[in-house]
Amino acid sequence: MLDHEEYIEQEYFFHILGERAQQKIATQDLLKSVREEILATTKLPLAIDFLASELNHSGVFGPAMARLAHYFTPFQTFVVQAAETEGGRFDFSIALAILEREAHYRAAGATRQGIFLYQFECLCRNRMGYDRGLDAIAADPIFDESWREWIQTVRRQIGLIDFADLVYVRSEHYVETQNRLGNPVDASKPPLFGVKEGRIALANRLKDPLLLFSALERHLHYPTVPRPKPIDETVMILPTLLRRVDRLESRLKLIEEEQKGGIDITKFYKPQKLLDDDEDAAAK
């Protein structure tokens, strides 16, 4: 786990990187300018230097972040590598937005429940793959051994057992319910989620997991996963209208010429010299 100021600077770094990348600035130049803005008392400037060096050699960030495992979490590295995969559908701007929002949540005082649910929803919404993704989540230093064991259980059973059930049976609400019914609960598996998470999971059984995430975000203020913005088609309206007006003007001119006595099609002919030159070029 890093200091509080490290997460604040990480949030700023990912935000600026995603914002200024839209300005068509070379990433190498962008890293140099952003490095000067980062707080020098943090370790992030050193990490940026290493990222810039790796970018010059390989053109990607992923390998450098993997070698900085003491600074960047495995999930951060996994998200960037997924965005840099050739032929992938995961946009790099969305990856930066995911990392920015996670850093903001950590700086504000993240909980294990919130971090896991946020990261798992990122996997679900962006289809990044559960096997490698859950392995990366389990390796996050915020989780203890009980959490890592349960995350690996989720990795093995996801798709076979409803995710809401997996959350519910490891919640305090489930323990209270079983105690009230007189059913013994395995003490070797302590609850990982609170009463509210358990109640919300129970209410969302056999439903789309995205509805569970949405309910948790509404009631417990967990961070919302960034989503791709729809393409703004209004910027193309004016050029399209101009092309249509040009075509209408051309048609009106032809109609006016026809009404005046016929259309002079000779102006569409290619001069004889150009025709001869084309024939010579084709012969050669």
N, C-alpha and C positions, 0 to 999 in steps of 0.2 A: 504494500500500500504506500502511496506517495503522500507528500504533505499537501495541505489544503491549497496553497498557492500554486502548486504544480498543476492541479486540475483546473484552476482558474485560467492559467496561461495556456493549457491545452485547449480549453474551450475557445479561447480567443484565436489560437493558431488555426484550428480546424475551421472556424468561422471565416477568418480572413482568407484562408487558402481557397475555400469554396466560393467566396464572394468575388475575389479578384481574378479567379480563374475564368470567370465569365467575360473578363475584359480582354481576353486573347493575349495575355502576358506570358512570356516564356516561364515555365515552372522554375528553372534555375534562377532567373532574375527575381522571381516572386519570393523564393526562399531567402535570398539575400536580403531583400527589403523587409520581410517579416521578421527575420532574425534580429534586426536592429530594434524592433518594437517590443520584443519579448523581454520580460524582466530578467536582468542579468544574474540575479541571485538564485534563479532556478536552474535546473539541469536541462531545461528544454533547448536553450541555444546550442548546447553541445550535441543534443540529439538531432537538431536541425542540420548542423554541420555534417554529421554522419549521413543523414538522409540525402543531403545535396551531393555528397561524394558518391554515394551508391547510385543516385539518379544519373550522374554523369557517366558512370560505367555501364549500367545495365538498363537505364531508362525507366525503372520502376522503384517503388518504395518498399514493397513487401519484404524482400530479403533483408534489407537494413533493419526494418522493424522487428523481424524475427531474431536478429542478432542483438537487438536491444531489449531482450525479454525482461531485464531488470527494470525497464522504464515503461515500455508499452505492454499492455496485457495481451495474452494470447488471442482474446476475442478482437481487440483492435487490429492486430496483425491479420487475423482471419478475414475480417471485413475488407481491409485494403487489398489483400490478395485476391479475394473474390471479385472485387471491382476491376482488378488489373488482368483477370483471366481473359485470354484471347477467345473471342466468340461468345463471351458471357453477355447476359442481358442486364446485369446489375450495373447501374450507372455510378461513376466515380463521385459525382456531386451528391448523390444520395448517401454514399458511404461516408463522405465528410460530414454530412448533416447528422448521420447516426452517431458518429464519434463526438461531434460537438455537443449533441443533446445528452449523451451519456456522461461526458466530462462535466457538464453543467449540473447534472443530477448528483454526481459524486462530490462536487464542490459544495452543494447545498446540504450534504449529509445523507448519503445513500444508505438504504437498507439492503440486506441480502435478498429479501423477497422482491423488492423493486428492481434490483439489478438483474436477477434471474429472469423475471417476467418480461422485462424490457428486451433483454438480449434474445430470449426465446421467441418473442414476437417478431423481432428483426429477421430471424431465420424463417419464420412462417410466411411473413408478408413478401419477402424477397426471394424465397425459394433457393436459399444458399446451401441446402443440404444439412440433414440432421446429424449424421455421424460425425463428421469433422467439426461441425458447428458446436455440438454439445460437448465434444472433447475440449474444444477451446474454452467454452464457458466453464467447465469443471476445473480447468487449470487456473481460473482467476483467483488471485490471492485473497479476495474478500470472503471466499467460501471455506468453511472448515471441513473436516473429514466426513461428518454426517451429511452435509450438503453434497459433497463430491460423490458419495455413495448413492445418494438419491438421484442425482443428475445422470449417473451412469444407468440407473434403473429406468429412468425416463428414456434414455437413448435406446435401451433394449426393447421397451414396451410401447414406444410411441407408434401409433397406427394400429396397435392391437387392443389397447385399453384407452378409453376416453381420457383426454388430458385433464378434464375437470375432475374426474375420479382420482387421478394421480395426485392432484393438489388437495382434494378434500380429505383423503385418508391420512395425509400428513399434516393436518391442521388441528388447532386446539378445539375447534368446533366439533370435529369428529370425536376427539377424546372425551369431551364433555358429554356428547350424545351417547357414546358407548358406556360411559360410567353411569349415566342416568338409567340406562337399560340393564345395567348389571352385567355387561359383557366385558371380559378382561381385555386390556390393550397391551400389546407388546412393548414393554418398557425399554427395550434395546433400541427402539426407533422413536426418538423424541419428535414432537411436532415441530415442523419447520415454518409453518404458516400460522397466522393468528386466527382469531375467531371470525373476523370480518372476511378474510380471504376464504375461509372454509364455507361460510354462508353463501358468499357470491358464487363459489365453485359449485356448491350443491344446487343452486338455482339455475346454473347453466349446464347441467348434465345433458348429454346427448344433443348438444347444440354446436354450432360453429365455434371453434376456439376463439375466433376473432371477436365474437360477442362477449366472451369471458374477459378478454383483454380490455375491451372497451368499458365494461362495467367496473373493472378494477381501477382503470384510469379515472373514471368519473367519481368513484366513491373514496378511493384511497390516494388520489392525486399522483399516481405513478406516471412517469414520463411517457409521452405519446411518441410512437415511432414515426419518423418522417416518411412522407409518401411522395411519389413523383407528382410534380405539378402538371396539370393538363396543358397540352400545347395551345398557345394563344393564337387562334386562327384569324383574329381581327387584324393583325399586322399585314396579312396577305390580301385583305379586301381591296385596298386602294390600288395596288399593282394589277390585280385581276380586273377591276373596273376600267383602268386605263387601257388594258389590252382589248377589252370588249368595245370600248368607245372607238379605238383605232379601227377595229374591224367594221363597226357600223359606218364610220366615215368613208372607208373604202367602198363599201356596198352602195352608199348613197351617191358617191361620185360616179360609179358605174351606171346606176339608174338614171342619173341626170344626163350622162353622155348618150345613153340609149334613147332617151326622150328627145334629144337634140338632133338625132339623125343617125344614130348607130354608134357602136363602140369601136374605137380604133385599136384593133388588136396588134397592129404592127409595132406599137411601142413596147410590146412584150417580147418581140423577136430579139434574138441574140445577133449581134453584128456578124457578117459573113467572115470577117477576118478572125474573130474569136472562134467561130466554128471550125475554120481551117486549122487554127492552132491546136484545138482540142483533138482533131483527127490525127494531126501529126504526132501529138504526144501519145495518143493511143497506139499508133502504129509502132512507135519506138518501144 
